[in-house]
Amino acid sequence: MKIFTYLVLILIALAAMATYAYLNEINSPSVPVIAICPSDYPDTEAGREEYNIATDDWVKRYLEANPFASLEEVDSARQKSWEEMGCNATTTTSVTIADADLLPCQIYYRDVFMQAKEYGQFEDFSATTTYTGPIATLDEDSHPVAKRFYSYHKAALDSGEVDFGGKYAISDWAFTGWGQMFAVVDLETGKVFPFPYAFHESFDYRPDSNLIIINPKHMMPKFDTFGPESDVFCDTWVYEDIKSHYFVFENEQFRLLGPEDITKLSQPGVLE
């Protein structure tokens, strides 16, 4: 008799769960299809505002219908919505963004930084040979930085990889209050040559070249189709008058190729 009672209770519970799921499904907020493809982003301020409101509404209603959805699930659903419209959400076309919609530093970034003169290509400063000999131990007396940031330089040496100038490894680190820093480590001698400046974005180099580019244009953010929502956030510390700087490493020193204005490169005391 008890077994029969348990079975009845289980069946009642299952029926209740099924009923709840059905009612929840029919009463869940509907999720509309996004009304516009990203490649057709409006080119007027009013149109952009309307589009952004509609997109925010779509996300809100999706989360109401799927309260435990992750950001990845929301993005996947948005992609599916675009696909249902025949959009290609991963390939958006450029639109004209009115200057009135941009902050002054975004205009500078677009019209000055991205158009600035380039002072050399990697192939213009080719390394003549590639070192293949034994890897040296770290020379801790070569520079105060060699001891201060020992683990970074040792890791670069231990890799045994030539990643700059034919015979050097690059060790890099960030230091709170100063920014990004790096050093050239000689695989043959173990000597450490720190770059004399700190910067706040990226840098680029090649195994077969002696050129190093600070804040290279090809590695920096590009304006996307969303104008004020661009990935260039206009942090005044970084983008206010950012520049690409070109240095060549020769005779164990960094020589500036250009531009001459290095006010955005700081000389951190930790390198002394």
Secondary structure, DSSP 8 states (H G I E B T S, - for coil): -HHHHHHHHHHHHHHHHHHHHHHHHHHS------SS-GGG--SSHHHHHHHHHHHHHHHHHHHHHSTT--HHHHHHHHHHHHHHTT--TTS-------GGGS-HHHHHIIIIITT------GGGGB-S----S------TTS-HHHHHTHHHHHHHHHH----BTTTEEEEEEEETTTEEEEEEEETTT--EEE-S-BBSS-EE--TTB-EEEES-GGGS----TTGGG-S----HHHHSS---EEEEEETTEEEEEE-S--TTSB--GGG-
